[in-house]
Amino acid sequence: MAILALTDGLADMRARLGHMVVGSSRNGQPVTADDLGVTGALAVLMKDAVKPTLMQTLEGTPVFVHAGPFANIAHGNSSVLADKLALKLVGEEGYVVTEAGFGADIGMEKFFNIKCRTSGLRPNVVVLVATVRALKMHGGGPNVTAGVPLPKEYIDENLELVAKGCSNLAKQIQNANLFGVPVVVALNVFKTDTQAEIDLVCRIAKASGASAAVPCHHWARGGRGSVDLAHAVKEVASQESCFQFLYSLQDPIVEKIRTIAQKVYGADDIELSPEAQAKIDYYNQQGFGALPICMAKTHLSLSHMPEKKGVPTGFILPIRDVRASIGAGFIYPLVGTMSTMPGLPTRPCFYDIDIDPVTEEITGLF
């Protein structure tokens, strides 16, 4: 999935598939898919997947849906190919909105440090999406359980929780500014939000360095509920930006990890396990030291601790292990207890899916 999202065409994808490392030889050299002679077969399997799917919104706006690497265990962005096709189609005067998933501390950071290096594209503006409910949680609101009614703190006006939670929003604005790109905060308004809460978030966002902060009502009104956001994005995108990467690829692997931990997450430092240090030494020996970093970290906190909301401080970021995705082209450290295998629910949906062999009617998908 990461290779698909970062490739710029069939030839490049074939090369990346061939570079995938599947093991090591007895003398410590990487063994690749090319070495096994399976690159061509892999490319045939992926030859149609490399083409972005053209869809549309309910209002007829064209949308490319292509690739879905998670931002907590991969780089969390839609494909380079979709972005380039979209830019070609809209022309010089058009606008392309591309998504970076999960929290801005992981999806946005990886968009800049990984995807922008690969694509050569430079964003004009960051649209940072926030909700009053999420900010209340970062301000100390109670836990939310799926399928259970929301606690009253998220439904009733609570300016204290909102104000405290905006510390997280301010930090994410600061993170975007690290890359020299202006920020527009899009406050996704729900029917339970009060005008006082909306005004407070927008005021704090602007005071924290956002070029604009706009309440958006697309949840209730569709596209016409976000016209103000579109105007704000158009205005800010026309301004001069000074895009820069957070680190040089030539920096040592440890220093690249430390830079992300300290500047983006707010950690005091990092702590490498012996296994992680041994892996870094091994990758340096194999010639992979100049790859960008893709942190495998929880999306529920700026830190490695999901329960720590707001802007945690005074913590050391533990690096349990370090792995390499050579085909995709990045090194990925495992932060804390982060698992790279997405978990299934207690009762997976596949139990309900079946097909009638006579009518070929499928049941249980929805």
ChimeraX attribute file (.defattr): number of C-alpha atoms within 10 A of each C-alpha:
attribute: neighborCount
match mode: 1-to-1
recipient: residues
	/A:1	16
	/A:2	21
	/A:3	22
	/A:4	27
	/A:5	24
	/A:6	27
	/A:7	23
	/A:8	19
	/A:9	14
	/A:10	18
	/A:11	11
	/A:12	14
	/A:13	24
	/A:14	22
	/A:15	17
	/A:16	22
	/A:17	25
	/A:18	22
	/A:19	21
	/A:20	22
	/A:21	18
	/A:22	13
	/A:23	12
	/A:24	12
	/A:25	8
	/A:26	7
	/A:27	6
	/A:28	11
	/A:29	14
	/A:30	17
	/A:31	15
	/A:32	20
	/A:33	20
	/A:34	17
	/A:35	14
	/A:36	10
	/A:37	11
	/A:38	13
	/A:39	20
	/A:40	15
	/A:41	12
	/A:42	15
	/A:43	20
	/A:44	12
	/A:45	10
	/A:46	16
	/A:47	14
	/A:48	10
	/A:49	15
	/A:50	22
	/A:51	17
	/A:52	20
	/A:53	13
	/A:54	11
	/A:55	12
	/A:56	12
	/A:57	9
	/A:58	9
	/A:59	8
	/A:60	8
	/A:61	9
	/A:62	12
	/A:63	17
	/A:64	19
	/A:65	15
	/A:66	22
	/A:67	23
	/A:68	17
	/A:69	19
	/A:70	21
	/A:71	27
	/A:72	26
	/A:73	23
	/A:74	23
	/A:75	32
	/A:76	27
	/A:77	26
	/A:78	27
	/A:79	29
	/A:80	25
	/A:81	22
	/A:82	23
	/A:83	21
	/A:84	14
	/A:85	13
	/A:86	19
	/A:87	16
	/A:88	12
	/A:89	12
	/A:90	11
	/A:91	10
	/A:92	8
	/A:93	6
	/A:94	11
	/A:95	16
	/A:96	16
	/A:97	13
	/A:98	19
	/A:99	15
	/A:100	21
	/A:101	22
	/A:102	17
	/A:103	20
	/A:104	24
	/A:105	25
	/A:106	28
	/A:107	22
	/A:108	25
	/A:109	26
	/A:110	24
	/A:111	23
	/A:112	21
	/A:113	21
	/A:114	22
	/A:115	25
	/A:116	16
	/A:117	16
	/A:118	16
	/A:119	16
	/A:120	8
	/A:121	13
	/A:122	15
	/A:123	17
	/A:124	21
	/A:125	24
	/A:126	24
	/A:127	23
	/A:128	19
	/A:129	16
	/A:130	17
	/A:131	19
	/A:132	29
	/A:133	22
	/A:134	16
	/A:135	24
	/A:136	24
	/A:137	20
	/A:138	26
	/A:139	22
	/A:140	17
	/A:141	21
	/A:142	14
	/A:143	9
	/A:144	12
	/A:145	9
	/A:146	6
	/A:147	6
	/A:148	7
	/A:149	8
	/A:150	14
	/A:151	13
	/A:152	11
	/A:153	15
	/A:154	21
	/A:155	15
	/A:156	11
	/A:157	17
	/A:158	18
	/A:159	18
	/A:160	12
	/A:161	21
	/A:162	26
	/A:163	19
	/A:164	19
	/A:165	25
	/A:166	26
	/A:167	20
	/A:168	21
	/A:169	27
	/A:170	19
	/A:171	21
	/A:172	23
	/A:173	27
	/A:174	18
	/A:175	21
	/A:176	24
	/A:177	19
	/A:178	17
	/A:179	17
	/A:180	19
	/A:181	23
	/A:182	26
	/A:183	26
	/A:184	25
	/A:185	26
	/A:186	26
	/A:187	22
	/A:188	19
	/A:189	22
	/A:190	17
	/A:191	9
	/A:192	12
	/A:193	18
	/A:194	17
	/A:195	11
	/A:196	11
	/A:197	18
	/A:198	20
	/A:199	14
	/A:200	16
	/A:201	26
	/A:202	20
	/A:203	14
	/A:204	17
	/A:205	25
	/A:206	18
	/A:207	12
	/A:208	17
	/A:209	17
	/A:210	24
	/A:211	19
	/A:212	21
	/A:213	25
	/A:214	26
	/A:215	22
	/A:216	25
	/A:217	21
	/A:218	15
	/A:219	13
	/A:220	12
	/A:221	10
	/A:222	13
	/A:223	16
	/A:224	13
	/A:225	16
	/A:226	19
	/A:227	15
	/A:228	16
	/A:229	22
	/A:230	16
	/A:231	12
	/A:232	19
	/A:233	24
	/A:234	15
	/A:235	13
	/A:236	19
	/A:237	19
	/A:238	10
	/A:239	11
	/A:240	12
	/A:241	17
	/A:242	11
	/A:243	17
	/A:244	14
	/A:245	15
	/A:246	18
	/A:247	15
	/A:248	13
	/A:249	16
	/A:250	12
	/A:251	15
	/A:252	15
	/A:253	22
	/A:254	17
	/A:255	14
	/A:256	19
	/A:257	23
	/A:258	19
	/A:259	19
	/A:260	21
	/A:261	23
	/A:262	16
	/A:263	14
	/A:264	22
	/A:265	24
	/A:266	21
	/A:267	21
	/A:268	14
	/A:269	15
	/A:270	20
	/A:271	15
	/A:272	18
	/A:273	14
	/A:274	12
	/A:275	13
	/A:276	20
	/A:277	17
	/A:278	14
	/A:279	17
	/A:280	24
	/A:281	14
	/A:282	15
	/A:283	20
	/A:284	14
	/A:285	12
	/A:286	13
	/A:287	11
	/A:288	19
	/A:289	21
	/A:290	18
	/A:291	24
	/A:292	24
	/A:293	24
	/A:294	29
	/A:295	25
	/A:296	28
	/A:297	28
	/A:298	23
	/A:299	20
	/A:300	16
	/A:301	20
	/A:302	27
	/A:303	28
	/A:304	26
	/A:305	19
	/A:306	12
	/A:307	11
	/A:308	15
	/A:309	21
	/A:310	23
	/A:311	21
	/A:312	16
	/A:313	13
	/A:314	9
	/A:315	16
	/A:316	16
	/A:317	23
	/A:318	20
	/A:319	25
	/A:320	18
	/A:321	22
	/A:322	21
	/A:323	16
	/A:324	20
	/A:325	19
	/A:326	19
	/A:327	22
	/A:328	24
	/A:329	22
	/A:330	22
	/A:331	24
	/A:332	22
	/A:333	27
	/A:334	24
	/A:335	25
	/A:336	17
	/A:337	15
	/A:338	18
	/A:339	14
	/A:340	13
	/A:341	7
	/A:342	9
	/A:343	8
	/A:344	8
	/A:345	7
	/A:346	6
	/A:347	8
	/A:348	9
	/A:349	12
	/A:350	9
	/A:351	8
	/A:352	11
	/A:353	11
	/A:354	13
	/A:355	11
	/A:356	9
	/A:357	8
	/A:358	6
	/A:359	7
	/A:360	9
	/A:361	9
	/A:362	11
	/A:363	11
	/A:364	11
	/A:365	9
	/A:366	6
